[in-house]
Amino acid sequence: MAAACSAASSLTWKDEPQPQAAVAPPPADSPYEAILETATDGIVLFDRSGSIISSNRSAQMLFDMSANELVAQNFAELFSSDSQRVVLDYFESLEAHHEMGARDHGREVLGRTRTGGTAPLSMTMGRTD
């Protein structure tokens, strides 16, 4: 299973944790990569354990981190301590219900930048499997 989240940014997860060395972004010529790179929302792909697999440039700018810095993070670490429980509860509800209905309007959270600053985000998650 994989998930994606959009939080003026987006997030995604997969069934099994992936070893960091085996994680590779989609090929540059794939339609998937084109969607990621043209999206104005920040998109972060992560596995079921919260390990970040990939991100787009908008997410990198949003969190003030390079692609390599983001891949070294756990997804929950991208949010303030006050927002981490909201993020994890949202993830767990998505995993339990396998899909969110049209009434899912996401969550309001505080993202955390590399330097420790915070930014208010409207985050939505979805599965990519």
Disulfide bonds with the S-S distance in Angstrom:
none
